[in-house]
Amino acid sequence: MDKLIIQGKEILKGTINVHGAKNSSLPILVSSLLSEESLSLFNVPNVDDVNNMITLLKCFGAKIRKNKKQLSINCKNLKNISADYDIVRKMRASILILGPLLSRFGNAKISLPGGCAIGTRPIDIHLKGLEKLGVKFEIANGFVIGNISNKLVGNKIKLPFPSVGATENLIMASVMAKGETLIEGAAREPEIEDLCKCLISMGANIDGLGTNKISIQGVENLRKARHRIISDRIVAGTFIILAVMTNNKLEIKNVNPQHLVSLIKILLKMGANLKTLSKSIIVYPSKKINGTKVKTGPYPNFPTDLQAQLMSLMSISNGKSQIKETIFENRFMHVSELNRLGANIKVNKDTAYIHGNQTFKGAQVMASDLRASVSLVLAGLSAEGKTILNRVYHLDRGYEKIEEYLGHIGAKIKRKKT
């Protein structure tokens, strides 16, 4: 199990390029299941979640060719098998194969992803939405089993919560359903818009991109297509926060600033010195960073996936800060590890109270999830002394060779195999 050894207080400078979005790549890779024609993708990140999804698609018979610039998928000779738990358990995004398999074959059987409990995680929103399209489900022996009598039929679906995964699953299930499907209360994340643009290039008929009301007119089949994945706004946000924490000048390139409006607004309020360009953001040293209050929420609100990173910054900012988490109930697992590094954070139910003006000091810490792990990297880079981050496999799910990316801008961070 790898670990990262991080030397803090180094001067960082230069430019850092943001890789493609993991959360766009996963549903777009899955969308290839809908078509017998080839799909060529560009800017696909080399991260573990994406590689696990590629492995899963290969189990279904997908032919995949990959090099540094391009990934090509052909699902002409697809086989409808039971999606195995050993692969599915590694990522919740595997539930996204459900809609395309039902559309292609009329039935599907997949293991419940990641030990997901129906009702406590939003997989129930996926199933209820698909039932509106004519699917009958049963849960048996840890599997979701879905069947349709003939063909998926378009319908009006109102989501009780703007679930990103459910929105993506329903869009993919609807593109070849009979008639029109209207999804109300849809999630509005840029990654969903990216999925829709890819599907449109494949021949789908979709309106309402970027809104909470998406309409889909079913088509008979999809065609060969090419698509470039958008840049990863969460990775970009992470690097921006790092620059503010270390008070260095850095340019974060290959960014769409429109996807980061909520973060930029918060950082400017805290006193950060930022310059926004068309495809990059330059962070300059700041005179003083002050604490603030933040509440996470569905896009375009502040993303839960940047909450841990912002908490690292708040720990060394002036005064008190507060973060209210409204998306995930267990999203504060990084608090105890940040406190080990010198933070002063207390949690009461869904709210974290951060006492600023602290100094991080290097220590052994352990990652508990993807975003928690990178918050510890940020803390380690701004800490006095050496920090050792264990369980780096969490980090590798969404950040591509982070030690190399950060090494190019002056960070002293190396990977050690154990």
N, C-alpha and C positions, 0 to 999 in steps of 0.2 A: 504494500500500500504506500503510494508516494506521499512525500511531504515537501512543503516549500520552506526554505530558509530565507528569511527576509531581513536585510539590514536597513534600519530606518535612518531618517534624517539626511538622505542623499539629495543632491540638487538634481532636479529633473528638468529637462529642456528639450525642445525640438517639436516634432510632429508625430502624431500617432493616428494610424488609419483604422477605422472601425470596420470589422468584417460583417458579412451578411447576417440577417436576423434569423436566429434559431426558431423563433416563434412564428415566422413566416414560412421558413423552409419545411417545417413538419407538416402542416396541412397541405402545402403545395405538393410535397412529395406524395402524400396520400391521394391527392386529386388525380394522379396518374392512373390510379386503379379504375377510373371511370371510362378510360378510352383504350381502344385497340391501337391507336396511333402513338408515335413517339413524342415525348416531351423533353425538351432540352432546357436545362436550367443553368444560370450563371450566378456567381457571387454566393454560392452555397457554403456555409461555414463548416470547417472541419472540427466539429465538436461531438461529444459522445452521444448526445440525444439524437442528433442527425444520423450518426453512424448506426445507432441501434435501430432507428426507423428504416434505414436502408436494409439492414439485416432482416427485419420483419417483412418488408416488401419482397425480398428475395425468396422468403419462405412461401410466398403466394405465387411464385413463378415469374416475378418481374425480372427482366434482363436489364442490368444497370452497368453503365460504363462511366468511369470517373477519372478525370485528370485535374490538374491544378486550376484550370479555367472553366471547365464545363462538366456537368453531370447529365447523362442522357438515360432516360427510362423508357422501356417498352413493355407494356402489359398485355400484349396481344394474346399470349398463351397462358392466361391466368388460371390458377386452380383454386377452388373454394375450399379451403381447409379450416380447421379449428385453430384460431390464433393461440399459440402456446403461452402459458403463464411465465415461463422462464425468460421470454423476451418482453412480453407485455408488462410484467411487474416493474421493469426498469424505467418506465415513463408513462405518465397519465395520458399523454397525447395519443397513445395507441388506440384509445376509444374512437378516434377519428376515422378509423378504417370501417367502422360499422355502417355509416351512411353509404359510402361508395360500394361496399360489398352487397348491401341490400339492393342498391340500384342495379348493379351488374348481374347478380345471380338470383335475387328474390329471397335469399335466406343467408344467414350469417351466424357464426358461433365464435365468440371470443371470450377469453378469460377476463374477469373483472380486473381492471388495471390497477396495479400498485396497491392491492389490498383495499381498494376504494369501497367504502360502506355506502350503500344506497341510502339516500336521504341526508347524509351528513356532508357529502360532496356532491357537486352539481351534475353527476352522471344521470340522476333522475330527470333533469331538465332535457338531456339528450333523448332519453327514452320516451318521455311524454310528447315531445315534439315530433319524433319519428312515428309515434302511434297516430298522430293527426294525418300523416301521409299514408296510413293504411297498414302499418307494421303491427304484428302481434308479438309480444315478448313474453318470455318466461326466464326466470333466474333459477338455475339448477346446478348444484355441485360446483359453485364458484364461477359459472359461465353465464354470459348473457346470450340467449338464443332468440333470434328474430326471424320471422317469416312473413311473407306477403302472399296473398292469394293469386295475384296476377302481375300487376305493375304498380309502382308508387304513383299516387294521385295527389296533385297539388291541393293545397288547402290554406286557410288562414291560421297562422300560429302566433300566439301571443306569449312571449317568454316572461316568466315571473321575475326574472333577474337577468341582466345583460351578460350572460355567460359567454365567454369568448369561444370555448370549445363547442358548446351546443350550437351557437350561431354558425360556426364553420361546418359542423357535421350536417346541419339542416340545409345549408346552402349547397353542399356537395350532393346530398341526397335528392335535392329538388331540381338540379339542372337538367335531368332527363326524365323527371316525373311528368305525368300527363297533365297538361293544363298549367294553371298559374298557381304559384305559392307566394304568399305574403307573410314575411316574418316581421312582426311588430315587437318593439322592445329589444331589438337586436343590439349586440355589442358593436362599438364603433372603432375599435382599435385599428391602427394603421395596418397591422398584419392581416386583418380581415379584408380590408380594401385591397391589399396586395394579392390575397387569394382570389378575390373576385376578378381582378385584372388578368390574372393568369388564366382563369376559367373562361373569361371573355375571349382571350386570344386563342383558346381551344374551341371556341364556337358557342359558348353559353350565352344566354340572353338574360342579363342581370341589370337591374336599375336600383338606384338608391345607395350607391357606394358612399361610405363614410357617414351614413345617417343611421338612425335607429329603426328605419322602416325599409326593408329590402324586398324587392319584388323580383321573382324569377319566373320566366316563361319557359316551360320545358322544351327541349329540343330532342331530336331523334338520336343524334350521335355527336361525338366530339372529334376534332381534327388534330393533326400534327401542329405543334406550337413550340415557340421559344419564349423564355421569360427570364428577366433578371430580378433576383431577390433584393428587396430593400435592405438598407443598412440597419444594424441592430441598435435601436434607440436606447435599450437598457445598458448595453455595453458602452455606448457613447456617453450616456448619463453617468455611468460609473467613472469613466476617465475624466469627465468634467469635474465631478466631485473630488477626485483625487488631486487634480490641479489646484483646486481651491484649498484643500486640506494642507497640501505641502507648500502653498503660497508661491508656486512657480509659474512661469509663463509657459504655456503649452498650447499647441493648436491641435484640435481634434478634428480630423478630416473624414470625408465620406459620411457626412451627417446630414439629415434633413431636420433643420431647426424647428420646423413646424410640428414635428413629432415630439418635441421636448419643451413645449411652451410652458407647461405647468412647472417643470423643474427650473427652467430659466427664471420664471417669475419669482419662485421661492428664493433662489440663490441671489438674485438682485435685491430682494427685500432684506436678505441677511447681510448684504454689503459686498457681495462678490463683484469683481471687475471683469465683465464679459463683453466680447464683441461678437455679434452674430453676422456671419456672411451667408452666401447662398447655399454652400455645401460644407461649411465648416464653422466651428466655434473656437475663438481664441480666448483663453483665460489668462488674465494678467494678475500680478500680485495685488492683493487687497490690503488696505490699511487696517481694517477691523471687520471681523465676521461676528455677527450677533445672532443669538438664538431666536427661535420663532415657533409658531404652532402650525402643524400640518395635519391634514386628514387625508388618508388614502381613499381612492374611489375608482370606479370604472372610467376609462378614457372618455373625455379629455381631462379628467381630474388627475391628481398626483398618483403615479403608479405604485402599487404595492411592491413591485419588483425593484424599486429604488429606495424603499423605506429603510432597509438595513444600512445601505451606504450613507444615506443622509444622517442616520443616527450616529455614525462614526464622526461625521463632520460636526454635528451638534455637540458631541462630547468635548470637543476642544474649542468650541465657539464661546463667545462672551455671554454670560447670563443663562437663563433657563430656557429649555425648549420642551415641546410636547408633540408626540405623534399619536394620533388615533387611527387604529387599523380597522378598516371596515370590510375587508375582503376575506382574509383568512384568519381563523381563530388561533392558529399556532404559529404566527409569524414573528414571534419575539424570542425564538430560541437562541439567537445570537447575543442577547442581552448579557447573560452570565459570562460569556467569553469576552465580550467587550469590557465588562467590569474587571475581569482578570487582568486585562491590559491597562487598567487604570481609570476606566470610565466610572461615572456615578449615575446609574440608571435604575429606576424602580418602575415596576409594572403593576398596574391595577386593572384587571380584566382586559379591555381592549385598548388601553392607553398606556404609553410609556412616558415617563417623566424623566427628562435628561437634565442633570445639573452640569452646566458647562464649566469652562475654565480649568479643565483637567489636562493632565499630561500623560500621554500613552507611554508605557515602558514595556519593552520586549518581554515576552513570556511564551511558554508552550500553550497553544490553544487548539481547539478541535472544531472543525466545520460540521454543521448539522444539516445544512441544505445549500442549494446553489447560491442564493443571494446572501445568506448569512456568511458563507465562506469568503465572498469577495469583500464584504464589509470588514472582515478581519485582515485581509490583505491591505486594504486602505489604512486601517489603524496601524498595522505593522510598518508600513512605509513612512508613516509620520511619527513613529515611536522612537524613543531613545533606546539604542541597543538592538538586540537580535530577537526576532519573533520566529517561532517554528509553528507552521500551520499543518496540522494532521488531517487526514481524510480528504486529500486534494481531489479525489474522484468526484466529489460534489461540484467542485469548481469547473472541472473538465466537461461537465454536461453542457455548459453554455458559454464558456470563454475559451477561445482558441489559443493554446500555448501562451498563456498569460505571462509567463516568465520571459518569453522572447519578446512579446509586444512591449512590455514595460522595460526590459533590458535595453531596448533601442533608444529609450529616452533617459537613460542614466540610472535606472533602479538597480540595486544590488539584490537580486532575487534568483535563487537557483533551486532546481528540483533535485530531490534526493530519493532514490528508490530504496525501499526497505523490505 
